Amino acid sequence: MRDPFPVLSSAALDALAGAVERGALVTPFGAMQVGRHVAKGEQADALRLIEALHAAGLDSGALVAALRLAAAARREGEQKPRPSLVWSDLDIGGSRNTAVVCNELFRGARESVIVSTFNLGHKAKNGGSKGNPVLRPLAKRMADVGTLTVRLFVNLRRLEYMSDFTEREVEDAFVTWLRKEIWPWDPVPEVYYDPRSLLPEGEESSCLHAKCVVVDDERAFVTSANLTEAAQSRNIEAGVLLEDPPFARQLRRQFESLIDRGYVRRLTRCM
């Protein structure tokens, strides 16, 4: 059964309202009369809509008001950015690829990048190049654009052999690993972590589990995928890419508020 109130474009709704207001569209409504005011592809739906509203008891004044209101709501919906589904491996629905999206975001950054990940794990194979290949495009972009600000939020863990380490010793071990295996390039991004992740066992520890990328306050990528080769190309991971400046700004500010309020700590020895 068809919806008696079909969805029309804002242009069609505005045109119908204007026609009713001018007296150019009056009852009994007909296809030829409606067809003078809307595009051919929307004529049938426009006729059904105007007939349904009239049958509901709306006179010309109320009909104009209803059509104007519907046009405004539709216009807002048309202006909202559409999210893109991003997927890793076994895609059968035509979604975007996680590795491709990350690469594009990093290579196109102009002013600022926020990156958050739970796992950075990577170890070069014998004879292979050092550095996490997922992050290599971002490192190159930093080198090419000297004013680019990059902030990397990571999860720091106290491994079993570190049970007796001080926080400073855990940080130093992480920085050594980061600069050797993950980010051997210069310049180096600002790196932050949640110090609660290093609390002794039994206390209320925490972990930084968010996985997302925000670029230039314009584009935001929120995903289940870590910044690892496995998550980018082999695991089954789902995410969403939004070209939505208000949302991108909000997400960036959320991370920066962690810095401002002292909830995360910067690893200054990465520099």
FENGI-V229721 format. One record per backbone hydrogen bond with DSSP energy under -0.5 kcal/mol. CO is the residue of the C=O (numbers start at 0). NH is the residue of the N-H. E is the energy in kcal/mol with one decimal. If there is no record, write none. Layout:
co;nh;e
CO;NH;E
CO;NH;E
//
This chain:
co;nh;e
5;7;-0.6
8;12;-2.2
9;13;-2.6
10;14;-2.1
11;15;-2.4
12;16;-2.4
13;17;-2.6
14;18;-2.2
15;19;-2.4
16;20;-2.5
17;21;-2.0
18;22;-0.6
18;23;-2.4
18;24;-1.2
19;22;-0.8
29;33;-2.6
30;34;-2.6
31;35;-0.7
32;35;-0.8
33;36;-2.1
33;37;-1.0
38;41;-1.7
38;42;-0.6
39;42;-1.2
41;45;-2.5
42;46;-2.3
43;47;-2.1
44;48;-2.4
45;49;-2.5
46;50;-2.2
47;51;-2.1
48;52;-2.5
49;53;-2.0
50;54;-2.5
51;55;-1.2
52;57;-1.6
53;56;-1.7
58;62;-2.9
59;63;-2.3
60;64;-2.1
61;65;-2.6
62;66;-2.4
63;67;-2.6
64;68;-2.4
65;69;-2.4
66;70;-2.4
67;71;-2.4
68;72;-2.2
69;73;-2.5
70;74;-2.5
71;75;-1.9
72;76;-1.9
73;77;-2.3
74;78;-1.5
75;79;-0.9
83;240;-2.5
84;95;-2.5
85;238;-2.4
86;97;-1.7
87;236;-0.8
95;86;-3.3
96;100;-2.5
97;101;-2.4
98;102;-2.2
99;103;-2.5
100;104;-2.6
101;105;-2.6
102;106;-2.6
103;107;-1.7
104;108;-0.6
105;108;-0.9
110;148;-2.5
111;215;-2.7
112;150;-2.6
113;213;-2.5
114;152;-3.4
115;211;-1.6
118;226;-1.0
124;127;-3.2
131;134;-1.1
131;135;-0.9
132;136;-0.5
134;138;-2.3
135;139;-2.4
136;140;-1.9
137;141;-2.3
138;142;-1.9
139;143;-2.1
140;144;-2.7
143;145;-0.7
144;147;-2.0
147;149;-0.6
148;112;-2.5
149;189;-2.6
150;114;-2.7
150;152;-0.5
151;153;-0.5
151;191;-2.7
152;116;-2.2
153;155;-0.6
153;193;-0.5
156;158;-1.0
158;161;-2.1
159;162;-1.4
161;164;-2.0
165;169;-2.2
166;170;-2.7
167;171;-2.5
168;172;-2.2
169;173;-2.2
170;174;-2.8
171;175;-2.4
172;176;-2.0
173;177;-3.2
174;178;-2.6
175;179;-1.4
176;180;-3.1
176;181;-0.9
177;181;-1.0
177;182;-4.0
180;130;-1.1
181;131;-2.4
189;151;-3.8
190;266;-2.9
191;153;-2.8
192;194;-0.7
192;264;-3.3
193;196;-2.1
194;197;-1.8
195;198;-1.4
195;205;-0.5
199;202;-2.0
202;204;-2.3
206;208;-0.9
210;222;-2.5
211;115;-2.6
212;220;-3.0
213;113;-2.6
214;217;-2.4
214;218;-2.0
217;243;-0.5
218;214;-2.7
219;221;-0.5
219;241;-3.1
220;212;-2.4
221;239;-2.8
225;227;-1.5
227;231;-2.1
228;232;-1.9
229;233;-2.4
229;234;-3.3
231;98;-0.9
234;236;-0.9
236;87;-2.1
237;223;-2.0
238;85;-2.6
239;221;-2.3
239;241;-0.5
240;83;-2.4
241;219;-2.6
241;243;-1.2
243;247;-2.8
244;248;-2.9
245;249;-2.0
246;250;-2.6
247;251;-2.5
248;252;-2.7
249;253;-1.8
250;254;-1.6
251;255;-2.4
252;256;-2.2
253;257;-0.8
254;257;-0.7
254;258;-1.1
255;259;-2.6
256;260;-2.2
257;262;-2.1
257;263;-1.4
258;261;-1.4
264;192;-2.0
265;267;-1.4
266;269;-1.6
267;270;-1.4
//
